[in-house]
């Protein structure tokens, strides 16, 4: 057991470690980068200069498919003219409050945004034509839906090749669905559990978020909202883009939690140094490192928070709902963490 939890076990009602916000990118390897797109077009006897002409019918087909989904669900596609005009999450909460939280398509936003695109490029010296990536914009659809296993999710679908997807789900919502199926009572606010009748079993569930199950669900969502990917032999390759992993320590009473929390966070401001942050994240702080490293203490409407940051990754400590300390490791670039993979030998062995 964690020494802190053991020391204050009489004041603590439970602990839970769980994925929170997760953003996943879906890429089509067959056309996901300029060289692949050029090879795909050449294989199908399509001139590289005809790339836009090839992509336009796919764009129209995807738009028609989205309109059909909206009609079937009885909703109207809402076009966002200014990205900061309102928060999409607030609009979705209001819609769910009216429709209920039953599974199905909740709402569809559309907005113009940056996308991956290519342009033909001719090399006069080599007498060779290829494609190069270029900055472009296209219409994107944001499908907000409630999945029977993962709760509220969204998938962002661009209408221009290479159709790079972005999928969001929340690990706490996924766990809430598991608890409901198991008949375990709980109380939840926002993305945190204030009470779980069986916290040990809940932790077992949280540890069982299976990558294979998630992969199958991602493929199902892609088929539902972007069926064009079935034209490409390799299908979608999924990779983590942004990940948050949270550990919650829930106290019985606010009066017991707040003084202790204030003492911890003030001590952390004074004692945790940048090299401690690097070591915790599996890195060594050297003169060769060019990224940003530091600590930040802030007071928000919800309470106080301290953040230890190294590049795209940070460790946060803050209070939630007045009785919970949340330690959250967040990365906006999952490639920050290096993972050694098993290598299969020809004789069947692994190392």
N, C-alpha and C positions, 0 to 999 in steps of 0.2 A: 504494500500500500504506500501511496505517496506520503512522505513524512508530514507535510502540511495538513493533509486530510486526517491523518492519524492523530495529530496533536489536537485538532479541533473537531473530532468526530462527533462530540456531543452537541455541537452547534450546527452541524451539516446534515441536511436531509438526504443528499445524494450527489453523485457526480456523473457526468456523461461526456464522453469524447465522441465526436461525430463530424462528418463532413458537413459544411454549411453551403456556401455559394460555390457552384461548380460551373465553369463555362468550357465547352468542348468545341473544337473546330473539326468540321468534316471537309476533307479534300478529295477530289477525284484525281487519282494518280495518272489516269489516261490523258487528262487535259489540264492538270493542276499547275503547270508551269510552262513557260514559253516553248522550251524544247519538246515537251510532251505534246502540246497542242500542235506544233508544227509537224511532229511525227504522225499524229492522229489524222490530220488533214491530208498529208501526203499519202498515207496508207489508203485512204478512202478516195484518192484521186481528186482532191479538192485543192484548187489553187490557193496559196497562202494569202494572196490579195483578195480572195473571196471569203476570208474569215468572217467579216461582218455580215455578209449575205447568208452564210451558213448559220450564224448565231441568231439572226432575227426571227426565223420561224420558231426556234426553241423558246425565245423570249415570249412570243405571242402565245405559244402553247401553255407556258407556265402561267401567264396571266389568266388565260381562259380557265385553267384548272383551279386557280385560286378563286375566281368568281363563282365557279360551280360549288366549291366548298362553302363559300359564304352563303349562297342561296340555300343550300341543303341545311345549313345550321341556323338559318333564319336571322343572320346578322348582316350588317352593312360595313363594308371596308372603310375605315376612317383614314383619310389622307392627312399626314402631318406636314404642314407647310413650314413651320418653324420648329426646330428640334427642341428648343428650350421653352416652348409655349406652355408646356405642362409636363408632369411626370407620368409616364405610361403606367407605372406601377399603381399610382393613385387611381387612375381611371379603371384599371383592372379590378382593384379592390371594390370600387363602387359597383361595377357590373356584377361581380360575384355576390356581393351583398344582396343584389336584387334577384339574380338567377338561381343562387344556391351553389354549393361546391360539388355538385355531381360531375362525374367525368364527362368530357366532351370539349368541343371547341368553344372558347370563351369570347374571343374577339380577334380581329385582324386589323393591324395598322399597316399603312404603306407610307414610305418616305424615300426621298432620293438620298443616296449616300455613295461614298467611295466604294469601288469594287475592283477586282482584279481583271484586267483586260490586256490585250496584246495589239501590236501594230506591225504590219509587214515592214521589213527592212532589207534593202538590197545593197550588198557589198560590191561596189564597182571593181575593186582590185581583184577579188576572188571570184567574181561573177557568180555570186551565191545569194539566194534569198532565204531569209528565215523570219522568225517572229521575235519581237522584243516586248517585254512588259511595259505598260504605260499606265499613267494615272488616269482614271476615268470615273464616271458616275453612272449609276443606273437606279432603277426603282427597286426597293427592297420591301419584302413583306415580313411582318412580324406576327407570327401565329402564336397567340397565347391560348393554352389549353390545359385542362386538368386530366392527368393520366391516373388510371386506377391504382398504379403502384408508386408513382413518383410525385403525385400531387401536381401543383401548379408549375408549369414549365413554359418556355417559349423557344421557338426556333426561328432564326432569321434567314430568309431565303432571298438571295439576289436574283434578278431576272436576266442577268447577262453571264455568259460563259466566262469563267470556269465554274460558276455555281458553288462557290465556297460557303458552306453552311456554318452557322453559329448556334449552338444549343445551350440552354441554361436549365439547370434544375437545382433544387436545394436539398441537401442531405437530411435536414430536419423534417422537411415535408415527407420525404421517402420513409423515414423512420416512423412518423406519425401514422402513415398508412399501414405499416407493419404492426404497430401496436393495436390499431383498430381491428385488424384481422385476427389478432391473437386474443382480443377481448381484454386487453390491459388498460384500465382507466388512466387518463392523463389529463393535465391541464396545460395548455400552450398559449403563449402570447407572442405574436410576431414570429420570429424564428428561434424561439427558446422554449424549453419545457420548464414550467414552474413546479410541476408535480408529476411523478410517474409512480404508479402503484408498485411496480416491480422493476426498480432501476437496474438490477443485475441482469435480468433477462433482456431489458432494453439495450444494455451495452453489448450483449451477445448478438442481438439483431444488428446493431450499428456496425459491428465488426464483420458482418456477413454481406456487406454491399459488394456483390460479385461483379468483376469486370466483364465476364462473359454474358451475364444477364443484362448488364448495362449496354453492351455492344449489340445484343439482339434488339433491345428496345430502341436504340439509336437508328438501327437499320429500318425498323418498323416506322419510326417517325419520318425518316427520309422518304420512304416509299409513299407515305400518306401525303406529305406536304411538298415534296419535290420529286415526283415520279420520273422525271427526265433522266435521273442517274442510272436507271435500268438500261439505258442505251449503251452504257459504257461497261465493258467487261469486268474491270477491277472493282467497280462499286466505290463506296466511300471508305476512306481511311480516316479513322478517328484519333484525335490527339487532344490531350488536356491543354487548355490555353490559360485559364485562371482557376485557382483552387483556394478554398478557405477550409481549414480544419480547426474546429473549436473544441475546447474543453471547458465545460461549465461546472462550477462548484456552487451548489445551491444551499443556502442557509435557511434555517427555520424562521428566523426573525430578522427584520431589517436592523433592529437595535443592536443585535450581535454582530451583524456583518459590516455595517458602515464604518465604525471606528477601526476595525481590523483592516478593512480595505484601504482606508486613508493612510494608515501607517505603512502598509505594504507599498502602495504606489509612490509615496514620498521617498521611501527608502530606495526604491528602484531608480528613481530619477537621479539620486546622488551616487549610487554604487555601481550600476550597470554601465560598463564602458563598451566602446565600439568593438574592441577585440573579443569581448565576451559574446557579443551578438554574432560575430563572424564564426567563432568556435561552435556556438549552438547550432548554426546553420551548416556546419560541416565545411567551413572555409577557413583559410588563413589570411589575415589582413597583412598585406605586404605593400611595398612602395609601388609595385607594378599594377595594383588594383586602381582603376580609374573611375569606378562607380561611386555613388553617393552612400555614405554610411553616417548614421547619427541617431539621436534620440529626440523625441518630440512629446511634450506634455501639453495637453489642452483641456479646457473645460467646455463642455457642450451642454445643450439643453437636457440631454439624457443623463449627464453626469460627467465625470472626469475620465480621461484616457491617456495612457502612455504608449508610445509606439517606438520600437527599436527597428530601424530600417537598414537594409543593405541591398542596394540596387532595386530590383523589382520585387523583393521579398521583405516582409515585415512581420514582427511579432507584436501583438497588441494585447494590452490588459485593460479592461474596462468593466464597469458595472452595468448589469441589465436588470430592469424591473425593481431595482433597489435592494434585492436580496441575493443576487447572483454575481459571482466573479467569472468573467469569461476571458480565457487565454486563447488567442486566435492567431494562428500562423497563416499568413496570406501571401500568395505569390501571383503576380500578374504575368509571369513568364515561367512556365513549369520547367523549361530547359535549364533554369538556374540550378536545379538539383541534378547531380550526376548519379546515374544508376547503372550498375554493372550487370549485364545480362549473362545468362547461362549460354555457353557455346557448346553445341552438339558436335562431337567428333565423328569421324567416319565409322569408327568401330562401335558407335552407339553410346559412348561415354559422354559425360558432361563435365565442364569445368567453368 
